[in-house]
Amino acid sequence: MAANDISNAELTLYTYFRSSCSARVRTAAALKGITVTSKYVNLLKGEQSASTYTDNVSPCGTVPAIVIRFPDGSQSTIRQSMSILEFFEEAFPDKRPLMPGVDQPLQRATIRDIINIIGSDVQPKTNSSVIRRMQGLGVEATDWCNETMVPGLRSVNAILQESAGKHSVGDEITLADVFISPACEAALRWGVDLTPFEAITRAYNACKDLPEFVAADWKHQPDTPEQFKAV
């Protein structure tokens, strides 16, 4: 598929309002000005496990997933948030970059450290399927999330103490901020005290009220239940 076909492709994002992985993609799309059409997958109703979803979109039964439909009728699907974000960076080089250039390898490595800690060490342990499993074993969700989120947040905070400027890595918004913001919202949801993590809190506060982050957060989605929507 020719690279210039991307500019005319239609992007459909399968998302769920409270999925922090989906929020990363929503945020990056908003920051970069990439048009996506959202389709909503209700995780609480098990729609991610329905054959219509696993057979046609994501065999692993998770969100987000993004379907790219080209003008010639062909399509491709990307099924992990980090892969989608890398695709955004590579397929839309003329859009707002969320990674520094290759001439800044240390900054790029720092950003990858942050997003891998959140994406591999923090979030997977607190997704809905794991929490339901732990609750079935008699473990309180708040206790589990505090136990499993705090070490990763502590690690990210230590990195930010050296890397942060106006934002988490330097003075520009990067993929690190795209990961940190929904991670902080998830932590607050589960009663994690962010007070000890001053650098993370500063990075979160620097982003959370920006229009692109507000538009992408869990309180402002069309599929957010009315009782949870921001007033």
DACOR-V39329 format. One record per residue. N is the residue number from 1. RES is the residue in three letters. PHI is phi in whole degrees, 0 to 359 (999 if undefined). PSI is psi in whole degrees, -180 to 180 (999 if undefined). D_FIRST is the distance of its C-alpha to the first C-alpha in whole Angstrom. Layout:
N:RES:PHI:PSI:D_FIRST / N:RES:PHI:PSI:D_FIRST
//
This chain:
1:MET:999:125:0 / 2:ALA:296:142:4 / 3:ALA:300:-35:6 / 4:ASN:287:-8:9 / 5:ASP:291:-23:7 / 6:ILE:301:-38:9 / 7:SER:296:-22:12 / 8:ASN:252:8:12 / 9:ALA:278:155:11 / 10:GLU:259:131:14 / 11:LEU:250:123:15 / 12:THR:246:121:18 / 13:LEU:258:123:20 / 14:TYR:269:122:23 / 15:THR:215:164:26 / 16:TYR:221:138:30 / 17:PHE:304:-37:32 / 18:ARG:261:5:34 / 19:SER:283:116:31 / 20:SER:293:-30:31 / 21:CYS:296:-42:27 / 22:SER:295:-37:26 / 23:ALA:298:-35:28 / 24:ARG:302:-46:26 / 25:VAL:291:-42:23 / 26:ARG:300:-42:25 / 27:THR:294:-47:27 / 28:ALA:298:-41:24 / 29:ALA:298:-41:22 / 30:ALA:294:-44:25 / 31:LEU:296:-37:26 / 32:LYS:270:-9:23 / 33:GLY:71:35:23 / 34:ILE:266:127:20 / 35:THR:279:123:20 / 36:VAL:231:147:20 / 37:THR:258:125:22 / 38:SER:268:139:24 / 39:LYS:238:138:25 / 40:TYR:256:130:28 / 41:VAL:244:113:29 / 42:ASN:276:105:32 / 43:LEU:292:-33:33 / 44:LEU:292:-29:37 / 45:LYS:271:0:36 / 46:GLY:76:20:34 / 47:GLU:295:-23:31 / 48:GLN:290:-17:29 / 49:SER:260:-5:30 / 50:ALA:292:146:30 / 51:SER:298:-30:28 / 52:THR:298:-28:26 / 53:TYR:269:-49:25 / 54:THR:293:-32:25 / 55:ASP:280:-31:23 / 56:ASN:252:-19:21 / 57:VAL:235:-66:20 / 58:SER:223:106:21 / 59:PRO:301:-26:23 / 60:CYS:280:-7:25 / 61:GLY:65:44:27 / 62:THR:227:163:26 / 63:VAL:241:155:25 / 64:PRO:277:165:23 / 65:ALA:217:148:20 / 66:ILE:230:129:17 / 67:VAL:257:126:15 / 68:ILE:252:114:12 / 69:ARG:253:123:11 / 70:PHE:267:159:9 / 71:PRO:302:-26:11 / 72:ASP:277:2:10 / 73:GLY:96:-11:12 / 74:SER:282:165:9 / 75:GLN:209:160:10 / 76:SER:225:155:10 / 77:THR:232:137:14 / 78:ILE:242:133:15 / 79:ARG:238:10:19 / 80:GLN:226:143:21 / 81:SER:300:-43:22 / 82:MET:295:-39:22 / 83:SER:295:-39:18 / 84:ILE:296:-43:17 / 85:LEU:294:-39:19 / 86:GLU:294:-39:18 / 87:PHE:300:-45:14 / 88:PHE:305:-46:16 / 89:GLU:296:-40:18 / 90:GLU:276:-35:14 / 91:ALA:277:-21:12 / 92:PHE:233:64:15 / 93:PRO:294:-17:17 / 94:ASP:274:-8:19 / 95:LYS:273:168:20 / 96:ARG:308:119:24 / 97:PRO:286:141:23 / 98:LEU:246:7:25 / 99:MET:230:140:25 / 100:PRO:297:165:27 / 101:GLY:291:167:25 / 102:VAL:294:-12:25 / 103:ASP:280:2:29 / 104:GLN:235:65:30 / 105:PRO:296:-32:30 / 106:LEU:289:-41:33 / 107:GLN:297:-41:32 / 108:ARG:298:-41:28 / 109:ALA:294:-39:30 / 110:THR:297:-44:33 / 111:ILE:299:-43:30 / 112:ARG:295:-37:28 / 113:ASP:303:-49:32 / 114:ILE:297:-48:33 / 115:ILE:289:-29:29 / 116:ASN:284:-35:30 / 117:ILE:297:-47:33 / 118:ILE:291:-46:33 / 119:GLY:285:-23:30 / 120:SER:248:-37:31 / 121:ASP:261:-29:35 / 122:VAL:260:-64:36 / 123:GLN:298:-45:34 / 124:PRO:300:-30:33 / 125:LYS:285:-13:37 / 126:THR:238:18:37 / 127:ASN:285:170:35 / 128:SER:297:-37:36 / 129:SER:292:-38:36 / 130:VAL:291:-44:38 / 131:ILE:299:-44:41 / 132:ARG:299:-39:41 / 133:ARG:296:-44:42 / 134:MET:293:-39:44 / 135:GLN:298:-36:46 / 136:GLY:295:-24:47 / 137:LEU:268:4:48 / 138:GLY:90:12:51 / 139:VAL:265:128:49 / 140:GLU:294:137:49 / 141:ALA:300:-42:45 / 142:THR:295:-39:47 / 143:ASP:295:-45:48 / 144:TRP:297:-45:45 / 145:CYS:293:-39:43 / 146:ASN:297:-43:45 / 147:GLU:296:-41:46 / 148:THR:269:-25:42 / 149:MET:275:-34:41 / 150:VAL:299:-45:44 / 151:PRO:301:-43:43 / 152:GLY:294:-41:39 / 153:LEU:297:-38:40 / 154:ARG:297:-41:43 / 155:SER:295:-45:41 / 156:VAL:297:-41:38 / 157:ASN:301:-40:41 / 158:ALA:296:-40:43 / 159:ILE:296:-46:39 / 160:LEU:295:-27:40 / 161:GLN:299:-25:43 / 162:GLU:258:-30:42 / 163:SER:264:-22:38 / 164:ALA:288:143:39 / 165:GLY:239:-121:40 / 166:LYS:294:-33:39 / 167:HIS:239:-169:36 / 168:SER:292:-35:36 / 169:VAL:231:97:35 / 170:GLY:78:-156:36 / 171:ASP:258:-3:36 / 172:GLU:251:150:33 / 173:ILE:292:133:31 / 174:THR:228:-179:28 / 175:LEU:300:-26:27 / 176:ALA:300:-44:30 / 177:ASP:292:-35:32 / 178:VAL:298:-33:29 / 179:PHE:277:-40:30 / 180:ILE:295:-42:34 / 181:SER:300:-55:34 / 182:PRO:294:-27:33 / 183:ALA:294:-40:35 / 184:CYS:293:-40:38 / 185:GLU:296:-39:38 / 186:ALA:294:-41:38 / 187:ALA:298:-44:41 / 188:LEU:296:-37:43 / 189:ARG:302:-39:42 / 190:TRP:266:13:44 / 191:GLY:78:20:47 / 192:VAL:286:130:46 / 193:ASP:281:113:48 / 194:LEU:272:-2:46 / 195:THR:306:-42:49 / 196:PRO:292:-15:49 / 197:PHE:254:74:45 / 198:GLU:295:-39:46 / 199:ALA:292:-41:43 / 200:ILE:296:-44:41 / 201:THR:299:-41:43 / 202:ARG:298:-45:42 / 203:ALA:297:-42:39 / 204:TYR:296:-46:38 / 205:ASN:295:-29:41 / 206:ALA:288:-19:39 / 207:CYS:247:-33:36 / 208:LYS:298:-25:37 / 209:ASP:260:2:38 / 210:LEU:290:145:36 / 211:PRO:306:-39:34 / 212:GLU:292:-36:31 / 213:PHE:286:-38:32 / 214:VAL:296:-45:35 / 215:ALA:299:-26:32 / 216:ALA:261:-12:30 / 217:ASP:285:168:33 / 218:TRP:290:-17:34 / 219:LYS:274:-7:37 / 220:HIS:235:25:35 / 221:GLN:265:150:33 / 222:PRO:302:-29:33 / 223:ASP:267:6:33 / 224:THR:290:126:36 / 225:PRO:303:146:39 / 226:GLU:305:-37:42 / 227:GLN:291:-15:44 / 228:PHE:255:-9:42 / 229:LYS:289:148:40 / 230:ALA:296:142:42 / 231:VAL:276:999:45
//
